Amino acid sequence: MSNVIEHIEKEINSNKVVLFVKGSPQAPQCGFSAATMELFKKMNVPFHSVDILANPEIRSTLPTYSHWPTFPQVFVNGKLVGGCDIVHEMYESGELQKLLK
């Protein structure tokens, strides 16, 4: 398990924006994951995505690590921002744009 946590931390700390999603930007496997990736694409914000369906160890470990039970999970600057609904609410209020600057 510690190797999985190290891998999660490496992903989070090596990228400004990380999305742990079901599927990929080219082939999302969940509507919430698709909507979240589309939002970042619409804002022209580069992001790194991790397909949790292809990484079952990450899928089972990340909710405990982040204290967030669902996917997608969005991390910005090494910190959990939240999931699809929260990210969209932050976008609507302008908070997400400020966080990404």
Secondary structure, 3 states (H helix, E strand, C coil): CHHHHHHHHHHHHHCCEEEEECECCCCECCHHHHHHHHHHHHCCCCCEEEECCCCHHHHHHHHHHHCCCCCCEEEECCEEEECHHHHHHHHHHCHHHHHHC
